[in-house]
């Protein structure tokens, strides 16, 4: 507040800027008179041709998206669990046993993990 009061006392409230009376009345016509007179050029527009490379690029992108989506869906739907290196003679392991062998967890680790996730 002190600064505002000081500025008003020192410089007053007069803005200091002004435009002469009637300045904007003839401004447009003055500017148009200063412009050089030229004729407008008519440029004919040619229709754009679709080039073959755009179609090929679009088809390649579409194919890449389809291939990537198919690969992702296939990998997501069939998780790969490696088989145990050695099976006992004639005995088959369950999927749980194969997973436990793969991640090298013993029973205590499995029980601790299951107890933490409940």
PDB file as gemmi writes it, atoms N, CA and C in Angstrom:
CRYST1    1.000    1.000    1.000  90.00  90.00  90.00 P 1                      
ATOM      1  N   UNK A   1       0.822  -1.186   0.000  1.00  0.00           N  
ATOM      2  CA  UNK A   1       0.000   0.000   0.000  1.00  0.00           C  
ATOM      3  C   UNK A   1       0.873   1.259   0.000  1.00  0.00           C  
ATOM      4  N   UNK A   2       2.001   1.199   0.692  1.00  0.00           N  
ATOM      5  CA  UNK A   2       2.867   2.366   0.748  1.00  0.00           C  
ATOM      6  C   UNK A   2       3.407   2.714  -0.638  1.00  0.00           C  
ATOM      7  N   UNK A   3       3.787   1.679  -1.400  1.00  0.00           N  
ATOM      8  CA  UNK A   3       4.336   1.935  -2.719  1.00  0.00           C  
ATOM      9  C   UNK A   3       3.289   2.547  -3.640  1.00  0.00           C  
ATOM     10  N   UNK A   4       2.069   2.054  -3.567  1.00  0.00           N  
ATOM     11  CA  UNK A   4       1.008   2.585  -4.417  1.00  0.00           C  
ATOM     12  C   UNK A   4       0.722   4.044  -4.073  1.00  0.00           C  
ATOM     13  N   UNK A   5       0.688   4.347  -2.794  1.00  0.00           N  
ATOM     14  CA  UNK A   5       0.447   5.727  -2.359  1.00  0.00           C  
ATOM     15  C   UNK A   5       1.595   6.624  -2.813  1.00  0.00           C  
ATOM     16  N   UNK A   6       2.823   6.139  -2.697  1.00  0.00           N  
ATOM     17  CA  UNK A   6       3.993   6.912  -3.117  1.00  0.00           C  
ATOM     18  C   UNK A   6       3.944   7.194  -4.624  1.00  0.00           C  
ATOM     19  N   UNK A   7       3.566   6.172  -5.417  1.00  0.00           N  
ATOM     20  CA  UNK A   7       3.484   6.363  -6.862  1.00  0.00           C  
ATOM     21  C   UNK A   7       2.404   7.372  -7.237  1.00  0.00           C  
ATOM     22  N   UNK A   8       1.270   7.327  -6.572  1.00  0.00           N  
ATOM     23  CA  UNK A   8       0.191   8.272  -6.862  1.00  0.00           C  
ATOM     24  C   UNK A   8       0.604   9.692  -6.500  1.00  0.00           C  
ATOM     25  N   UNK A   9       1.311   9.862  -5.366  1.00  0.00           N  
ATOM     26  CA  UNK A   9       1.745  11.196  -4.965  1.00  0.00           C  
ATOM     27  C   UNK A   9       2.836  11.733  -5.898  1.00  0.00           C  
ATOM     28  N   UNK A  10       3.725  10.851  -6.331  1.00  0.00           N  
ATOM     29  CA  UNK A  10       4.841  11.291  -7.155  1.00  0.00           C  
ATOM     30  C   UNK A  10       4.432  11.541  -8.600  1.00  0.00           C  
ATOM     31  N   UNK A  11       3.717  10.615  -9.197  1.00  0.00           N  
ATOM     32  CA  UNK A  11       3.410  10.705 -10.615  1.00  0.00           C  
ATOM     33  C   UNK A  11       1.959  11.063 -10.909  1.00  0.00           C  
ATOM     34  N   UNK A  12       1.087  10.994  -9.968  1.00  0.00           N  
ATOM     35  CA  UNK A  12      -0.320  11.303 -10.186  1.00  0.00           C  
ATOM     36  C   UNK A  12      -1.060  10.118 -10.775  1.00  0.00           C  
ATOM     37  N   UNK A  13      -2.320  10.351 -11.147  1.00  0.00           N  
ATOM     38  CA  UNK A  13      -3.138   9.273 -11.697  1.00  0.00           C  
ATOM     39  C   UNK A  13      -3.316   9.402 -13.200  1.00  0.00           C  
ATOM     40  N   UNK A  14      -2.662  10.364 -13.817  1.00  0.00           N  
ATOM     41  CA  UNK A  14      -2.762  10.560 -15.262  1.00  0.00           C  
ATOM     42  C   UNK A  14      -2.007   9.443 -15.978  1.00  0.00           C  
ATOM     43  N   UNK A  15      -2.644   8.810 -16.969  1.00  0.00           N  
ATOM     44  CA  UNK A  15      -2.045   7.675 -17.671  1.00  0.00           C  
ATOM     45  C   UNK A  15      -0.864   8.110 -18.531  1.00  0.00           C  
ATOM     46  N   UNK A  16      -0.926   9.273 -19.154  1.00  0.00           N  
ATOM     47  CA  UNK A  16       0.183   9.752 -19.953  1.00  0.00           C  
ATOM     48  C   UNK A  16       0.125   9.347 -21.413  1.00  0.00           C  
ATOM     49  N   UNK A  17      -0.730   8.422 -21.755  1.00  0.00           N  
ATOM     50  CA  UNK A  17      -0.839   7.970 -23.134  1.00  0.00           C  
ATOM     51  C   UNK A  17      -2.210   8.365 -23.658  1.00  0.00           C  
ATOM     52  N   UNK A  18      -2.251   8.792 -24.914  1.00  0.00           N  
ATOM     53  CA  UNK A  18      -3.525   9.159 -25.496  1.00  0.00           C  
ATOM     54  C   UNK A  18      -3.462   9.077 -27.011  1.00  0.00           C  
ATOM     55  N   UNK A  19      -4.617   9.028 -27.640  1.00  0.00           N  
ATOM     56  CA  UNK A  19      -4.742   8.969 -29.084  1.00  0.00           C  
ATOM     57  C   UNK A  19      -5.469  10.230 -29.525  1.00  0.00           C  
ATOM     58  N   UNK A  20      -4.976  10.871 -30.579  1.00  0.00           N  
ATOM     59  CA  UNK A  20      -5.673  12.077 -31.049  1.00  0.00           C  
ATOM     60  C   UNK A  20      -7.124  11.777 -31.427  1.00  0.00           C  
ATOM     61  N   UNK A  21      -7.964  12.775 -31.289  1.00  0.00           N  
ATOM     62  CA  UNK A  21      -9.387  12.601 -31.619  1.00  0.00           C  
ATOM     63  C   UNK A  21      -9.554  12.276 -33.099  1.00  0.00           C  
ATOM     64  N   UNK A  22     -10.403  11.292 -33.414  1.00  0.00           N  
ATOM     65  CA  UNK A  22     -10.707  10.891 -34.784  1.00  0.00           C  
ATOM     66  C   UNK A  22      -9.608  10.075 -35.452  1.00  0.00           C  
ATOM     67  N   UNK A  23      -8.644   9.578 -34.706  1.00  0.00           N  
ATOM     68  CA  UNK A  23      -7.527   8.823 -35.285  1.00  0.00           C  
ATOM     69  C   UNK A  23      -7.999   7.525 -35.932  1.00  0.00           C  
ATOM     70  N   UNK A  24      -8.870   6.813 -35.264  1.00  0.00           N  
ATOM     71  CA  UNK A  24      -9.311   5.514 -35.772  1.00  0.00           C  
ATOM     72  C   UNK A  24     -10.408   5.636 -36.822  1.00  0.00           C  
ATOM     73  N   UNK A  25     -10.958   6.816 -37.017  1.00  0.00           N  
ATOM     74  CA  UNK A  25     -12.042   6.980 -37.999  1.00  0.00           C  
ATOM     75  C   UNK A  25     -11.549   6.721 -39.421  1.00  0.00           C  
ATOM     76  N   UNK A  26     -10.391   7.222 -39.789  1.00  0.00           N  
ATOM     77  CA  UNK A  26      -9.894   7.054 -41.152  1.00  0.00           C  
ATOM     78  C   UNK A  26      -8.707   6.118 -41.248  1.00  0.00           C  
ATOM     79  N   UNK A  27      -8.423   5.369 -40.217  1.00  0.00           N  
ATOM     80  CA  UNK A  27      -7.239   4.517 -40.202  1.00  0.00           C  
ATOM     81  C   UNK A  27      -7.299   3.419 -41.258  1.00  0.00           C  
ATOM     82  N   UNK A  28      -8.434   2.768 -41.410  1.00  0.00           N  
ATOM     83  CA  UNK A  28      -8.560   1.664 -42.361  1.00  0.00           C  
ATOM     84  C   UNK A  28      -8.338   2.146 -43.790  1.00  0.00           C  
ATOM     85  N   UNK A  29      -8.944   3.248 -44.145  1.00  0.00           N  
ATOM     86  CA  UNK A  29      -8.769   3.737 -45.517  1.00  0.00           C  
ATOM     87  C   UNK A  29      -7.334   4.185 -45.769  1.00  0.00           C  
ATOM     88  N   UNK A  30      -6.663   4.736 -44.767  1.00  0.00           N  
ATOM     89  CA  UNK A  30      -5.261   5.138 -44.927  1.00  0.00           C  
ATOM     90  C   UNK A  30      -4.370   3.919 -45.160  1.00  0.00           C  
ATOM     91  N   UNK A  31      -4.596   2.867 -44.423  1.00  0.00           N  
ATOM     92  CA  UNK A  31      -3.781   1.650 -44.580  1.00  0.00           C  
ATOM     93  C   UNK A  31      -4.016   1.028 -45.948  1.00  0.00           C  
ATOM     94  N   UNK A  32      -5.265   0.973 -46.404  1.00  0.00           N  
ATOM     95  CA  UNK A  32      -5.577   0.397 -47.708  1.00  0.00           C  
ATOM     96  C   UNK A  32      -4.971   1.217 -48.842  1.00  0.00           C  
ATOM     97  N   UNK A  33      -4.858   2.506 -48.677  1.00  0.00           N  
ATOM     98  CA  UNK A  33      -4.255   3.361 -49.708  1.00  0.00           C  
ATOM     99  C   UNK A  33      -2.742   3.104 -49.806  1.00  0.00           C  
ATOM    100  N   UNK A  34      -2.120   2.747 -48.710  1.00  0.00           N  
ATOM    101  CA  UNK A  34      -0.676   2.505 -48.711  1.00  0.00           C  
ATOM    102  C   UNK A  34      -0.302   1.163 -49.360  1.00  0.00           C  
ATOM    103  N   UNK A  35      -1.231   0.224 -49.385  1.00  0.00           N  
ATOM    104  CA  UNK A  35      -0.954  -1.088 -49.955  1.00  0.00           C  
ATOM    105  C   UNK A  35      -0.852  -1.008 -51.476  1.00  0.00           C  
ATOM    106  N   UNK A  36       0.101  -1.751 -52.060  1.00  0.00           N  
ATOM    107  CA  UNK A  36       0.187  -1.747 -53.528  1.00  0.00           C  
ATOM    108  C   UNK A  36      -0.965  -2.558 -54.111  1.00  0.00           C  
ATOM    109  N   UNK A  37      -1.425  -2.098 -55.276  1.00  0.00           N  
ATOM    110  CA  UNK A  37      -2.539  -2.799 -55.921  1.00  0.00           C  
ATOM    111  C   UNK A  37      -1.987  -3.924 -56.785  1.00  0.00           C  
ATOM    112  N   UNK A  38      -2.375  -5.130 -56.478  1.00  0.00           N  
ATOM    113  CA  UNK A  38      -1.963  -6.287 -57.267  1.00  0.00           C  
ATOM    114  C   UNK A  38      -3.191  -7.130 -57.545  1.00  0.00           C  
ATOM    115  N   UNK A  39      -3.118  -7.813 -58.663  1.00  0.00           N  
ATOM    116  CA  UNK A  39      -4.225  -8.699 -59.000  1.00  0.00           C  
ATOM    117  C   UNK A  39      -4.053 -10.028 -58.274  1.00  0.00           C  
ATOM    118  N   UNK A  40      -5.145 -10.603 -57.892  1.00  0.00           N  
ATOM    119  CA  UNK A  40      -5.105 -11.882 -57.194  1.00  0.00           C  
ATOM    120  C   UNK A  40      -4.774 -12.984 -58.194  1.00  0.00           C  
ATOM    121  N   UNK A  41      -3.829 -13.834 -57.828  1.00  0.00           N  
ATOM    122  CA  UNK A  41      -3.477 -14.962 -58.669  1.00  0.00           C  
ATOM    123  C   UNK A  41      -4.413 -16.124 -58.373  1.00  0.00           C  
ATOM    124  N   UNK A  42      -4.851 -16.758 -59.414  1.00  0.00           N  
ATOM    125  CA  UNK A  42      -5.677 -17.946 -59.257  1.00  0.00           C  
ATOM    126  C   UNK A  42      -4.783 -19.153 -59.518  1.00  0.00           C  
ATOM    127  N   UNK A  43      -4.603 -19.937 -58.498  1.00  0.00           N  
ATOM    128  CA  UNK A  43      -3.750 -21.112 -58.601  1.00  0.00           C  
ATOM    129  C   UNK A  43      -4.646 -22.337 -58.668  1.00  0.00           C  
ATOM    130  N   UNK A  44      -4.603 -23.055 -59.775  1.00  0.00           N  
ATOM    131  CA  UNK A  44      -5.453 -24.245 -59.862  1.00  0.00           C  
ATOM    132  C   UNK A  44      -4.921 -25.347 -58.951  1.00  0.00           C  
ATOM    133  N   UNK A  45      -5.818 -25.985 -58.244  1.00  0.00           N  
ATOM    134  CA  UNK A  45      -5.452 -27.078 -57.355  1.00  0.00           C  
ATOM    135  C   UNK A  45      -5.534 -28.395 -58.109  1.00  0.00           C  
ATOM    136  N   UNK A  46      -4.466 -29.154 -57.991  1.00  0.00           N  
ATOM    137  CA  UNK A  46      -4.444 -30.462 -58.618  1.00  0.00           C  
ATOM    138  C   UNK A  46      -4.894 -31.497 -57.605  1.00  0.00           C  
ATOM    139  N   UNK A  47      -5.699 -32.435 -58.027  1.00  0.00           N  
ATOM    140  CA  UNK A  47      -6.111 -33.472 -57.073  1.00  0.00           C  
ATOM    141  C   UNK A  47      -4.900 -34.317 -56.683  1.00  0.00           C  
ATOM    142  N   UNK A  48      -4.839 -34.653 -55.418  1.00  0.00           N  
ATOM    143  CA  UNK A  48      -3.715 -35.453 -54.912  1.00  0.00           C  
ATOM    144  C   UNK A  48      -3.895 -36.903 -55.318  1.00  0.00           C  
ATOM    145  N   UNK A  49      -2.816 -37.464 -55.784  1.00  0.00           N  
ATOM    146  CA  UNK A  49      -2.850 -38.877 -56.143  1.00  0.00           C  
ATOM    147  C   UNK A  49      -2.402 -39.688 -54.945  1.00  0.00           C  
ATOM    148  N   UNK A  50      -3.078 -40.768 -54.734  1.00  0.00           N  
ATOM    149  CA  UNK A  50      -2.661 -41.665 -53.656  1.00  0.00           C  
ATOM    150  C   UNK A  50      -1.503 -42.499 -54.165  1.00  0.00           C  
ATOM    151  N   UNK A  51      -0.411 -42.320 -53.510  1.00  0.00           N  
ATOM    152  CA  UNK A  51       0.747 -43.080 -53.951  1.00  0.00           C  
ATOM    153  C   UNK A  51       0.700 -44.492 -53.359  1.00  0.00           C  
ATOM    154  N   UNK A  52       1.321 -45.377 -54.055  1.00  0.00           N  
ATOM    155  CA  UNK A  52       1.279 -46.786 -53.676  1.00  0.00           C  
ATOM    156  C   UNK A  52       2.009 -47.045 -52.365  1.00  0.00           C  
ATOM    157  N   UNK A  53       3.056 -46.265 -52.082  1.00  0.00           N  
ATOM    158  CA  UNK A  53       3.839 -46.529 -50.866  1.00  0.00           C  
ATOM    159  C   UNK A  53       3.032 -46.243 -49.611  1.00  0.00           C  
ATOM    160  N   UNK A  54       2.086 -45.337 -49.661  1.00  0.00           N  
ATOM    161  CA  UNK A  54       1.243 -45.094 -48.485  1.00  0.00           C  
ATOM    162  C   UNK A  54       0.359 -46.301 -48.190  1.00  0.00           C  
ATOM    163  N   UNK A  55      -0.171 -46.886 -49.227  1.00  0.00           N  
ATOM    164  CA  UNK A  55      -1.029 -48.056 -49.050  1.00  0.00           C  
ATOM    165  C   UNK A  55      -0.208 -49.229 -48.527  1.00  0.00           C  
ATOM    166  N   UNK A  56       0.998 -49.404 -49.070  1.00  0.00           N  
ATOM    167  CA  UNK A  56       1.862 -50.487 -48.616  1.00  0.00           C  
ATOM    168  C   UNK A  56       2.270 -50.272 -47.161  1.00  0.00           C  
ATOM    169  N   UNK A  57       2.600 -49.029 -46.789  1.00  0.00           N  
ATOM    170  CA  UNK A  57       2.992 -48.733 -45.412  1.00  0.00           C  
ATOM    171  C   UNK A  57       1.832 -48.988 -44.451  1.00  0.00           C  
ATOM    172  N   UNK A  58       0.624 -48.598 -44.836  1.00  0.00           N  
ATOM    173  CA  UNK A  58      -0.541 -48.837 -43.985  1.00  0.00           C  
ATOM    174  C   UNK A  58      -0.793 -50.335 -43.822  1.00  0.00           C  
ATOM    175  N   UNK A  59      -0.644 -51.095 -44.899  1.00  0.00           N  
ATOM    176  CA  UNK A  59      -0.843 -52.543 -44.819  1.00  0.00           C  
ATOM    177  C   UNK A  59       0.224 -53.190 -43.932  1.00  0.00           C  
ATOM    178  N   UNK A  60       1.472 -52.707 -44.031  1.00  0.00           N  
ATOM    179  CA  UNK A  60       2.542 -53.257 -43.199  1.00  0.00           C  
ATOM    180  C   UNK A  60       2.296 -52.971 -41.720  1.00  0.00           C  
ATOM    181  N   UNK A  61       1.851 -51.767 -41.417  1.00  0.00           N  
ATOM    182  CA  UNK A  61       1.536 -51.431 -40.018  1.00  0.00           C  
ATOM    183  C   UNK A  61       0.399 -52.297 -39.488  1.00  0.00           C  
ATOM    184  N   UNK A  62      -0.626 -52.466 -40.295  1.00  0.00           N  
ATOM    185  CA  UNK A  62      -1.757 -53.281 -39.885  1.00  0.00           C  
ATOM    186  C   UNK A  62      -1.323 -54.727 -39.653  1.00  0.00           C  
ATOM    187  N   UNK A  63      -0.484 -55.260 -40.543  1.00  0.00           N  
ATOM    188  CA  UNK A  63       0.019 -56.619 -40.380  1.00  0.00           C  
ATOM    189  C   UNK A  63       0.873 -56.764 -39.129  1.00  0.00           C  
ATOM    190  N   UNK A  64       1.705 -55.750 -38.843  1.00  0.00           N  
ATOM    191  CA  UNK A  64       2.542 -55.800 -37.639  1.00  0.00           C  
ATOM    192  C   UNK A  64       1.690 -55.797 -36.380  1.00  0.00           C  
ATOM    193  N   UNK A  65       0.633 -55.010 -36.372  1.00  0.00           N  
ATOM    194  CA  UNK A  65      -0.262 -54.972 -35.212  1.00  0.00           C  
ATOM    195  C   UNK A  65      -0.955 -56.322 -35.031  1.00  0.00           C  
ATOM    196  N   UNK A  66      -1.429 -56.894 -36.116  1.00  0.00           N  
ATOM    197  CA  UNK A  66      -2.088 -58.205 -36.022  1.00  0.00           C  
ATOM    198  C   UNK A  66      -1.119 -59.279 -35.541  1.00  0.00           C  
ATOM    199  N   UNK A  67       0.099 -59.299 -36.088  1.00  0.00           N  
ATOM    200  CA  UNK A  67       1.093 -60.282 -35.687  1.00  0.00           C  
ATOM    201  C   UNK A  67       1.464 -60.107 -34.220  1.00  0.00           C  
ATOM    202  N   UNK A  68       1.674 -58.877 -33.787  1.00  0.00           N  
ATOM    203  CA  UNK A  68       2.037 -58.626 -32.390  1.00  0.00           C  
ATOM    204  C   UNK A  68       0.921 -59.005 -31.435  1.00  0.00           C  
ATOM    205  N   UNK A  69      -0.310 -58.687 -31.805  1.00  0.00           N  
ATOM    206  CA  UNK A  69      -1.450 -59.026 -30.956  1.00  0.00           C  
ATOM    207  C   UNK A  69      -1.617 -60.539 -30.863  1.00  0.00           C  
ATOM    208  N   UNK A  70      -1.495 -61.232 -31.992  1.00  0.00           N  
ATOM    209  CA  UNK A  70      -1.619 -62.689 -31.982  1.00  0.00           C  
ATOM    210  C   UNK A  70      -0.539 -63.348 -31.147  1.00  0.00           C  
ATOM    211  N   UNK A  71       0.683 -62.849 -31.257  1.00  0.00           N  
ATOM    212  CA  UNK A  71       1.782 -63.404 -30.470  1.00  0.00           C  
ATOM    213  C   UNK A  71       1.551 -63.173 -28.987  1.00  0.00           C  
ATOM    214  N   UNK A  72       1.106 -61.972 -28.630  1.00  0.00           N  
ATOM    215  CA  UNK A  72       0.850 -61.662 -27.222  1.00  0.00           C  
ATOM    216  C   UNK A  72      -0.250 -62.548 -26.654  1.00  0.00           C  
ATOM    217  N   UNK A  73      -1.322 -62.705 -27.392  1.00  0.00           N  
ATOM    218  CA  UNK A  73      -2.438 -63.536 -26.915  1.00  0.00           C  
ATOM    219  C   UNK A  73      -1.997 -64.982 -26.762  1.00  0.00           C  
ATOM    220  N   UNK A  74      -1.206 -65.478 -27.711  1.00  0.00           N  
ATOM    221  CA  UNK A  74      -0.738 -66.866 -27.643  1.00  0.00           C  
ATOM    222  C   UNK A  74       0.157 -67.061 -26.430  1.00  0.00           C  
ATOM    223  N   UNK A  75       1.065 -66.132 -26.168  1.00  0.00           N  
ATOM    224  CA  UNK A  75       1.963 -66.256 -25.012  1.00  0.00           C  
ATOM    225  C   UNK A  75       1.193 -66.131 -23.701  1.00  0.00           C  
ATOM    226  N   UNK A  76       0.194 -65.252 -23.669  1.00  0.00           N  
ATOM    227  CA  UNK A  76      -0.557 -65.038 -22.432  1.00  0.00           C  
ATOM    228  C   UNK A  76      -1.463 -66.222 -22.110  1.00  0.00           C  
ATOM    229  N   UNK A  77      -1.976 -66.900 -23.142  1.00  0.00           N  
ATOM    230  CA  UNK A  77      -2.919 -67.989 -22.888  1.00  0.00           C  
ATOM    231  C   UNK A  77      -2.225 -69.307 -22.537  1.00  0.00           C  
ATOM    232  N   UNK A  78      -0.972 -69.456 -22.920  1.00  0.00           N  
ATOM    233  CA  UNK A  78      -0.281 -70.706 -22.608  1.00  0.00           C  
ATOM    234  C   UNK A  78       1.052 -70.404 -21.917  1.00  0.00           C  
ATOM    235  N   UNK A  79       1.009 -70.276 -20.577  1.00  0.00           N  
ATOM    236  CA  UNK A  79       2.262 -70.016 -19.874  1.00  0.00           C  
ATOM    237  C   UNK A  79       3.189 -71.209 -19.974  1.00  0.00           C  
ATOM    238  N   UNK A  80       4.447 -70.940 -20.156  1.00  0.00           N  
ATOM    239  CA  UNK A  80       5.399 -72.036 -20.328  1.00  0.00           C  
ATOM    240  C   UNK A  80       6.055 -72.360 -18.999  1.00  0.00           C  
ATOM    241  N   UNK A  81       5.887 -73.591 -18.576  1.00  0.00           N  
ATOM    242  CA  UNK A  81       6.537 -74.089 -17.365  1.00  0.00           C  
ATOM    243  C   UNK A  81       7.451 -75.212 -17.819  1.00  0.00           C  
ATOM    244  N   UNK A  82       8.739 -75.060 -17.612  1.00  0.00           N  
ATOM    245  CA  UNK A  82       9.644 -76.111 -18.103  1.00  0.00           C  
ATOM    246  C   UNK A  82       9.429 -77.424 -17.358  1.00  0.00           C  
ATOM    247  N   UNK A  83       9.610 -78.495 -18.088  1.00  0.00           N  
ATOM    248  CA  UNK A  83       9.479 -79.821 -17.473  1.00  0.00           C  
ATOM    249  C   UNK A  83      10.714 -80.098 -16.623  1.00  0.00           C  
ATOM    250  N   UNK A  84      10.533 -80.929 -15.641  1.00  0.00           N  
ATOM    251  CA  UNK A  84      11.670 -81.294 -14.785  1.00  0.00           C  
ATOM    252  C   UNK A  84      12.693 -82.046 -15.623  1.00  0.00           C  
ATOM    253  N   UNK A  85      13.953 -81.835 -15.319  1.00  0.00           N  
ATOM    254  CA  UNK A  85      15.015 -82.447 -16.118  1.00  0.00           C  
ATOM    255  C   UNK A  85      14.962 -83.967 -16.034  1.00  0.00           C  
ATOM    256  N   UNK A  86      14.735 -84.457 -14.867  1.00  0.00           N  
ATOM    257  CA  UNK A  86      14.697 -85.917 -14.718  1.00  0.00           C  
ATOM    258  C   UNK A  86      13.417 -86.312 -14.013  1.00  0.00           C  
ATOM    259  N   UNK A  87      12.722 -87.250 -14.572  1.00  0.00           N  
ATOM    260  CA  UNK A  87      11.513 -87.778 -13.939  1.00  0.00           C  
ATOM    261  C   UNK A  87      11.843 -89.149 -13.372  1.00  0.00           C  
ATOM    262  N   UNK A  88      11.170 -89.451 -12.296  1.00  0.00           N  
ATOM    263  CA  UNK A  88      11.356 -90.796 -11.745  1.00  0.00           C  
ATOM    264  C   UNK A  88      10.767 -91.796 -12.736  1.00  0.00           C  
ATOM    265  N   UNK A  89      11.197 -93.015 -12.651  1.00  0.00           N  
ATOM    266  CA  UNK A  89      10.791 -94.031 -13.616  1.00  0.00           C  
ATOM    267  C   UNK A  89       9.281 -94.200 -13.603  1.00  0.00           C  
ATOM    268  N   UNK A  90       8.623 -93.771 -14.697  1.00  0.00           N  
ATOM    269  CA  UNK A  90       7.196 -93.971 -14.848  1.00  0.00           C  
ATOM    270  C   UNK A  90       6.328 -93.038 -14.043  1.00  0.00           C  
ATOM    271  N   UNK A  91       6.867 -92.227 -13.158  1.00  0.00           N  
ATOM    272  CA  UNK A  91       6.051 -91.346 -12.333  1.00  0.00           C  
ATOM    273  C   UNK A  91       5.934 -89.980 -13.018  1.00  0.00           C  
ATOM    274  N   UNK A  92       4.761 -89.403 -12.903  1.00  0.00           N  
ATOM    275  CA  UNK A  92       4.564 -88.076 -13.478  1.00  0.00           C  
ATOM    276  C   UNK A  92       4.382 -87.070 -12.355  1.00  0.00           C  
ATOM    277  N   UNK A  93       4.972 -85.906 -12.549  1.00  0.00           N  
ATOM    278  CA  UNK A  93       4.852 -84.861 -11.530  1.00  0.00           C  
ATOM    279  C   UNK A  93       3.663 -83.972 -11.853  1.00  0.00           C  
ATOM    280  N   UNK A  94       3.086 -83.432 -10.823  1.00  0.00           N  
ATOM    281  CA  UNK A  94       1.980 -82.502 -11.038  1.00  0.00           C  
ATOM    282  C   UNK A  94       2.549 -81.142 -11.458  1.00  0.00           C  
ATOM    283  N   UNK A  95       1.685 -80.284 -11.928  1.00  0.00           N  
ATOM    284  CA  UNK A  95       2.115 -78.948 -12.343  1.00  0.00           C  
ATOM    285  C   UNK A  95       2.695 -78.163 -11.183  1.00  0.00           C  
ATOM    286  N   UNK A  96       2.156 -78.383  -9.989  1.00  0.00           N  
ATOM    287  CA  UNK A  96       2.663 -77.687  -8.809  1.00  0.00           C  
ATOM    288  C   UNK A  96       4.089 -78.112  -8.495  1.00  0.00           C  
ATOM    289  N   UNK A  97       4.357 -79.413  -8.605  1.00  0.00           N  
ATOM    290  CA  UNK A  97       5.700 -79.924  -8.338  1.00  0.00           C  
ATOM    291  C   UNK A  97       6.699 -79.410  -9.374  1.00  0.00           C  
ATOM    292  N   UNK A  98       6.272 -79.351 -10.623  1.00  0.00           N  
ATOM    293  CA  UNK A  98       7.154 -78.835 -11.663  1.00  0.00           C  
ATOM    294  C   UNK A  98       7.496 -77.364 -11.408  1.00  0.00           C  
ATOM    295  N   UNK A  99       6.496 -76.601 -11.018  1.00  0.00           N  
ATOM    296  CA  UNK A  99       6.725 -75.189 -10.732  1.00  0.00           C  
ATOM    297  C   UNK A  99       7.647 -75.026  -9.542  1.00  0.00           C  
ATOM    298  N   UNK A 100       7.436 -75.823  -8.505  1.00  0.00           N  
ATOM    299  CA  UNK A 100       8.282 -75.743  -7.319  1.00  0.00           C  
ATOM    300  C   UNK A 100       9.720 -76.103  -7.661  1.00  0.00           C  
ATOM    301  N   UNK A 101       9.922 -77.113  -8.528  1.00  0.00           N  
ATOM    302  CA  UNK A 101      11.274 -77.472  -8.944  1.00  0.00           C  
ATOM    303  C   UNK A 101      11.897 -76.355  -9.775  1.00  0.00           C  
ATOM    304  N   UNK A 102      11.095 -75.726 -10.588  1.00  0.00           N  
ATOM    305  CA  UNK A 102      11.612 -74.673 -11.467  1.00  0.00           C  
ATOM    306  C   UNK A 102      12.081 -73.453 -10.676  1.00  0.00           C  
ATOM    307  N   UNK A 103      11.290 -73.047  -9.690  1.00  0.00           N  
ATOM    308  CA  UNK A 103      11.660 -71.863  -8.911  1.00  0.00           C  
ATOM    309  C   UNK A 103      12.519 -72.202  -7.712  1.00  0.00           C  
ATOM    310  N   UNK A 104      12.785 -73.478  -7.513  1.00  0.00           N  
ATOM    311  CA  UNK A 104      13.672 -73.978  -6.462  1.00  0.00           C  
ATOM    312  C   UNK A 104      13.208 -73.539  -5.065  1.00  0.00           C  
ATOM    313  N   UNK A 105      11.925 -73.783  -4.797  1.00  0.00           N  
ATOM    314  CA  UNK A 105      11.362 -73.499  -3.481  1.00  0.00           C  
ATOM    315  C   UNK A 105      11.199 -74.811  -2.731  1.00  0.00           C  
ATOM    316  N   UNK A 106      11.468 -74.774  -1.458  1.00  0.00           N  
ATOM    317  CA  UNK A 106      11.180 -75.962  -0.666  1.00  0.00           C  
ATOM    318  C   UNK A 106       9.827 -75.759   0.018  1.00  0.00           C  
ATOM    319  N   UNK A 107       9.361 -76.751   0.749  1.00  0.00           N  
ATOM    320  CA  UNK A 107       8.033 -76.690   1.354  1.00  0.00           C  
ATOM    321  C   UNK A 107       7.895 -75.526   2.324  1.00  0.00           C  
ATOM    322  N   UNK A 108       8.918 -75.265   3.126  1.00  0.00           N  
ATOM    323  CA  UNK A 108       8.833 -74.156   4.083  1.00  0.00           C  
ATOM    324  C   UNK A 108       8.655 -72.811   3.380  1.00  0.00           C  
ATOM    325  N   UNK A 109       9.359 -72.602   2.267  1.00  0.00           N  
ATOM    326  CA  UNK A 109       9.212 -71.359   1.513  1.00  0.00           C  
ATOM    327  C   UNK A 109       7.810 -71.239   0.931  1.00  0.00           C  
ATOM    328  N   UNK A 110       7.277 -72.343   0.437  1.00  0.00           N  
ATOM    329  CA  UNK A 110       5.922 -72.325  -0.135  1.00  0.00           C  
ATOM    330  C   UNK A 110       4.896 -72.013   0.946  1.00  0.00           C  
ATOM    331  N   UNK A 111       5.026 -72.647   2.109  1.00  0.00           N  
ATOM    332  CA  UNK A 111       4.079 -72.391   3.206  1.00  0.00           C  
ATOM    333  C   UNK A 111       4.159 -70.921   3.656  1.00  0.00           C  
ATOM    334  N   UNK A 112       5.365 -70.395   3.741  1.00  0.00           N  
ATOM    335  CA  UNK A 112       5.534 -69.001   4.163  1.00  0.00           C  
ATOM    336  C   UNK A 112       4.911 -68.061   3.137  1.00  0.00           C  
ATOM    337  N   UNK A 113       5.100 -68.348   1.849  1.00  0.00           N  
ATOM    338  CA  UNK A 113       4.539 -67.516   0.804  1.00  0.00           C  
ATOM    339  C   UNK A 113       3.018 -67.551   0.831  1.00  0.00           C  
ATOM    340  N   UNK A 114       2.442 -68.755   0.979  1.00  0.00           N  
ATOM    341  CA  UNK A 114       0.988 -68.893   1.026  1.00  0.00           C  
ATOM    342  C   UNK A 114       0.403 -68.226   2.268  1.00  0.00           C  
ATOM    343  N   UNK A 115       1.116 -68.290   3.397  1.00  0.00           N  
ATOM    344  CA  UNK A 115       0.616 -67.680   4.634  1.00  0.00           C  
ATOM    345  C   UNK A 115       0.631 -66.149   4.516  1.00  0.00           C  
ATOM    346  N   UNK A 116       1.623 -65.595   3.826  1.00  0.00           N  
ATOM    347  CA  UNK A 116       1.701 -64.136   3.658  1.00  0.00           C  
ATOM    348  C   UNK A 116       0.645 -63.590   2.722  1.00  0.00           C  
ATOM    349  N   UNK A 117       0.197 -64.373   1.772  1.00  0.00           N  
ATOM    350  CA  UNK A 117      -0.753 -63.904   0.770  1.00  0.00           C  
ATOM    351  C   UNK A 117      -2.208 -64.118   1.155  1.00  0.00           C  
ATOM    352  N   UNK A 118      -2.481 -64.592   2.333  1.00  0.00           N  
ATOM    353  CA  UNK A 118      -3.892 -64.814   2.738  1.00  0.00           C  
ATOM    354  C   UNK A 118      -4.465 -63.616   3.395  1.00  0.00           C  
TER     355      UNK A 118                                                      
END                                                                             
